[in-house]
């Protein structure tokens, strides 16, 4: 078995001082499906992996406007099908792929000023 990979899917992230303007400026879009009467949720998707010219995996950040809490998910491109290897890092040896994915996600989180907080979701 390969090296131990951080399971980013289980982490809790937060961006303090969230405003509607910041969300719009950074490319987040209101997501009616995830929102309810109490919490407005905004999502932001970006490509993670390509096969030639075609995107195969993408990451989605879901942000609760009132709390600034951000959830990280990885999907097959253009779907709601979660990429199982991202969530079940303890099964199989996908370290090369997961390291690439984690680097891109961490880079995007840093660019947005999002911080990891202690705890698991």
C-alpha positions as CSV (number, residue, x, y, z in Angstrom):
1,X,0.0,0.0,0.0
2,X,1.2,3.5,-0.7
3,X,1.7,6.6,1.4
4,X,-1.1,7.9,3.7
5,X,-3.1,10.6,1.8
6,X,-5.1,13.3,3.6
7,X,-8.8,12.8,3.1
8,X,-9.8,16.4,2.2
9,X,-13.4,15.4,1.8
10,X,-13.6,15.0,5.6
11,X,-12.1,18.4,6.5
12,X,-14.1,21.5,7.4
13,X,-13.1,24.7,5.7
14,X,-14.2,28.3,6.3
15,X,-13.9,31.7,4.7
16,X,-14.5,34.5,7.1
17,X,-16.2,37.7,6.0
18,X,-18.2,36.2,3.1
19,X,-20.3,38.7,1.2
20,X,-22.6,38.3,-1.8
21,X,-20.1,40.5,-3.7
22,X,-17.2,38.3,-2.8
23,X,-19.1,35.2,-3.9
24,X,-20.0,36.8,-7.2
25,X,-16.5,38.1,-7.8
26,X,-14.9,34.6,-7.2
27,X,-17.3,32.8,-9.5
28,X,-19.7,31.2,-7.0
29,X,-23.3,30.8,-8.1
30,X,-26.4,30.5,-6.1
31,X,-27.5,26.9,-5.8
32,X,-31.2,26.6,-5.3
33,X,-31.0,22.8,-4.8
34,X,-28.7,23.0,-1.8
35,X,-30.3,26.1,-0.3
36,X,-33.2,26.3,2.1
37,X,-35.1,29.0,4.0
38,X,-32.2,29.4,6.6
39,X,-29.1,29.0,4.5
40,X,-28.2,30.2,1.0
41,X,-25.7,28.0,-0.6
42,X,-23.4,29.0,-3.4
43,X,-21.3,26.6,-5.5
44,X,-18.1,26.9,-7.5
45,X,-16.8,24.2,-9.9
46,X,-13.4,24.0,-11.5
47,X,-11.6,21.3,-13.5
48,X,-9.2,18.9,-11.8
49,X,-8.2,16.4,-14.4
50,X,-8.2,16.2,-18.2
51,X,-7.8,13.4,-20.7
52,X,-6.4,15.2,-23.7
53,X,-8.7,18.2,-24.2
54,X,-11.6,16.8,-22.2
55,X,-12.2,17.4,-18.5
56,X,-12.8,14.2,-16.6
57,X,-13.0,15.3,-13.0
58,X,-14.0,18.5,-11.4
59,X,-14.1,19.9,-7.9
60,X,-17.1,21.7,-6.4
61,X,-16.9,24.1,-3.4
62,X,-20.3,24.6,-1.7
63,X,-20.3,27.6,0.5
64,X,-23.0,28.5,3.1
65,X,-23.3,32.3,2.9
66,X,-24.1,32.9,6.5
67,X,-21.4,30.8,8.1
68,X,-18.7,30.8,5.5
69,X,-18.4,27.1,5.8
70,X,-17.2,25.4,2.6
71,X,-17.6,21.8,1.7
72,X,-15.3,20.1,-0.9
73,X,-16.6,17.5,-3.4
74,X,-15.1,15.8,-6.5
75,X,-17.3,14.7,-9.3
76,X,-17.1,13.1,-12.7
77,X,-17.3,16.0,-15.1
78,X,-20.7,17.4,-15.7
79,X,-22.4,15.0,-13.2
80,X,-23.3,14.6,-9.6
81,X,-21.4,11.2,-9.6
82,X,-18.8,11.4,-6.8
83,X,-15.3,10.2,-7.6
84,X,-15.1,7.3,-5.1
85,X,-11.3,7.3,-4.8
86,X,-11.4,10.9,-3.4
87,X,-13.7,9.8,-0.5
88,X,-12.3,6.4,0.2
89,X,-8.6,7.1,0.3
90,X,-7.9,4.1,2.5
91,X,-8.9,1.6,-0.2
92,X,-6.5,1.0,-3.0
93,X,-3.3,2.9,-4.0
94,X,-4.4,6.0,-5.8
95,X,-1.7,8.2,-4.2
96,X,-0.4,9.7,-7.4
97,X,-3.8,10.7,-8.6
98,X,-5.0,11.9,-5.2
99,X,-1.8,13.9,-4.6
100,X,-2.5,15.7,-7.9
101,X,-6.1,16.3,-7.0
102,X,-5.3,17.5,-3.5
103,X,-2.6,19.9,-4.7
104,X,-5.1,21.5,-7.1
105,X,-7.8,21.8,-4.5
106,X,-5.4,23.2,-1.9
107,X,-4.1,25.7,-4.4
108,X,-7.6,26.9,-5.2
109,X,-8.5,27.1,-1.5
110,X,-5.4,29.2,-0.8
111,X,-6.2,31.5,-3.8
112,X,-9.7,32.1,-2.3
113,X,-8.3,32.7,1.2
114,X,-10.2,29.6,2.6
115,X,-8.8,28.1,5.8
116,X,-9.0,24.5,7.1
117,X,-10.4,24.4,10.7
118,X,-9.9,21.6,13.1
119,X,-12.6,18.9,13.0
120,X,-14.2,16.6,10.6
121,X,-17.5,17.0,8.8
